[in-house]
Amino acid sequence: DQPFQLFSRSTEIRTPTIGFAQNATTGEFIEVLGTPTTISGFRLVDGRASYGIGLQTFIIGFPIHFDWSWRTLFNKEWEDVVFASRGGSAVFREPKFDFWIGYDF
């Protein structure tokens, strides 16, 4: 086990997991690794961040909210390594839209 690390600035080489395959003889799942990548610069390791914009209006006295947000780890190369099996930073940074009706708490 590694200790909790919110962010890092160190340069390191990481090998991304791009998927899993099943061993034909034993039936066990095997991790499929990509090419090693050098990661440098500021990045969130165990932390997560997002930014966005929201609009609010009132209809018949009820607040209506429209929110757009984007996730980030502040380093595109790091996101490509961490989320390689899910499509990398392109999929991770896709905008999220939320619509909700109600008051803020």
C-alpha positions in Angstrom: 0.0 0.0 0.0 1.1 3.5 -0.8 0.4 6.4 1.5 -2.2 9.1 0.4 -0.6 11.6 -1.9 -2.8 14.6 -2.9 -0.5 15.9 -5.7 3.0 15.4 -7.2 5.5 17.5 -9.1 8.1 14.8 -9.5 9.1 13.3 -12.9 8.4 9.6 -13.1 7.9 6.8 -15.7 4.5 5.1 -15.5 3.1 2.2 -17.6 -0.6 2.5 -18.2 -3.1 -0.4 -18.0 -4.9 -0.4 -21.3 -7.1 -3.4 -20.7 -7.4 -7.0 -19.5 -7.2 -10.3 -21.3 -8.1 -13.8 -20.2 -5.4 -16.6 -20.1 -6.7 -19.4 -22.4 -5.3 -22.2 -20.2 -5.9 -21.0 -16.7 -8.8 -18.7 -17.2 -7.2 -16.0 -15.1 -7.3 -12.4 -16.1 -4.1 -10.7 -17.2 -3.3 -7.0 -17.1 -2.5 -5.6 -20.6 0.1 -2.8 -20.3 0.7 0.0 -22.8 4.0 1.8 -23.5 5.8 3.4 -20.6 5.2 7.2 -20.5 7.3 9.9 -18.7 5.1 12.1 -16.6 6.3 15.5 -15.3 4.8 18.7 -13.9 2.1 19.3 -11.4 -0.7 16.8 -11.2 -3.3 15.5 -8.8 -2.5 11.9 -7.7 -5.2 11.0 -5.2 -7.2 14.2 -5.4 -9.8 15.2 -8.0 -10.9 18.6 -9.3 -13.5 20.0 -11.6 -14.5 23.4 -12.9 -17.7 24.6 -14.5 -20.4 27.1 -15.0 -24.0 27.2 -14.0 -27.2 29.1 -14.8 -30.2 29.6 -12.6 -33.6 31.0 -13.3 -37.0 30.9 -11.6 -40.2 29.5 -13.0 -43.4 29.9 -10.9 -41.2 30.5 -7.8 -39.1 27.3 -8.2 -35.4 27.6 -9.1 -34.3 25.8 -12.2 -30.5 25.0 -12.5 -28.4 24.3 -15.6 -24.8 23.2 -14.8 -21.9 22.3 -17.0 -18.7 20.9 -15.5 -15.4 19.4 -16.6 -13.1 17.1 -14.6 -9.4 17.6 -14.5 -6.2 16.3 -12.9 -4.3 19.4 -14.2 -2.0 17.3 -16.4 -3.2 15.8 -19.7 -0.4 13.2 -20.0 -1.1 12.0 -16.4 -4.8 11.6 -17.3 -3.9 9.6 -20.4 -2.0 7.2 -18.2 -4.5 6.9 -15.3 -7.5 6.5 -17.6 -5.9 4.7 -20.5 -8.3 1.7 -20.3 -11.3 4.1 -20.5 -10.2 6.3 -23.4 -7.6 8.6 -21.7 -8.0 12.3 -21.1 -10.3 12.8 -24.0 -13.1 10.8 -22.3 -12.2 11.9 -18.8 -12.5 15.6 -19.7 -15.8 15.4 -21.5 -18.3 17.9 -20.3 -21.0 16.8 -17.8 -24.4 18.5 -17.9 -26.8 18.6 -15.0 -30.3 19.9 -14.8 -32.2 20.1 -11.6 -35.1 21.9 -9.9 -35.0 23.0 -6.3 -33.5 25.2 -3.7 -29.8 25.1 -2.7 -29.1 23.8 0.8 
